[in-house]
C-alpha cells in the first residue's frame, strides 16, 4: 500500500505536484505565523490558476488570481506588523460572523445562478460558494482573525468533494491535510491569543 501511494505521487504531473507542495507549505507556515507563508501562497496560486481553468472550475481559477493579490497584501501586512508590532491575533464577534455568513450565502447563490445559466462551469453553486467564502476568509488571515480557521475547515471539506468529482485526487488529498492543519492552527492561535494583553473586537 505504501509503495503504491509513493508511486502514485511520484507520477503526478510536475506542476500539480509543485502546487500541492507549496500550498501545503503555505498553510503550515500560516499556522505558525511565519511570514514566508505568503511567498509559498504566491507560487501555488499561480499554478492553480491554470489548473482550475483547464478543468472548468472557473470560479476557483478566478479565486487563485485573488489569492495572488492577497499573498502580496498579506506579506506587506505581516511585514509591517513585524516591524511595528501592529498585527496581532484577534477575534471578531459572533454577530459579525453571523451577518457575514448570511450575506456571503446570498452572494454565493446569486453567482451560482449566473454561472449555471450562462457558463459551462461544473458544480456552479458549490464552486461559487467555496470561492466567495474563501475570498472573505483569506482577508481574515491577512488580519490574523482567529475565526479564519473555522471557516477554512468548512470550505476545505466542501472542496474535497469538489476536487474528487473533477479527478484532482492529489489536490483533494491536500485539502484533507488542510482540515487537520486548520484545526491545529485554530488551537495554536487561540492559545497565543490568551497571551496578548488586548485583542481587537468588532
C-alpha positions, 0 to 999 in steps of 0.5 A: 500500500505504501509503495503504491501511494509513493508511486502514485505521487511520484507520477503526478504531473510536475506542476500539480505536484509543485502546487500541492507542495507549496500550498501545503507549505503555505498553510503550515507556515500560516499556522505558525505565523511565519511570514514566508507563508505568503511567498509559498501562497504566491507560487501555488496560486499561480499554478492553480490558476491554470489548473482550475481553468483547464478543468472548468472550475472557473470560479476557483481559477478566478479565486487563485488570481485573488489569492495572488493579490492577497499573498502580496497584501498579506506579506506587506501586512505581516511585514509591517506588523513585524516591524511595528508590532501592529498585527496581532491575533484577534477575534471578531464577534459572533454577530459579525460572523453571523451577518457575514455568513448570511450575506456571503450565502446570498452572494454565493447563490446569486453567482451560482445562478449566473454561472449555471445559466450562462457558463459551462462551469461544473458544480456552479453553486458549490464552486461559487460558494467555496470561492466567495467564502474563501475570498472573505476568509483569506482577508481574515488571515491577512488580519490574523482573525482567529475565526479564519480557521473555522471557516477554512475547515468548512470550505476545505471539506466542501472542496474535497468533494469538489476536487474528487468529482473533477479527478484532482485526487492529489489536490483533494488529498491536500485539502484533507491535510488542510482540515487537520492543519486548520484545526491545529492552527485554530488551537495554536492561535487561540492559545497565543491569543490568551497571551496578548494583553488586548485583542481587537473586537468588532 
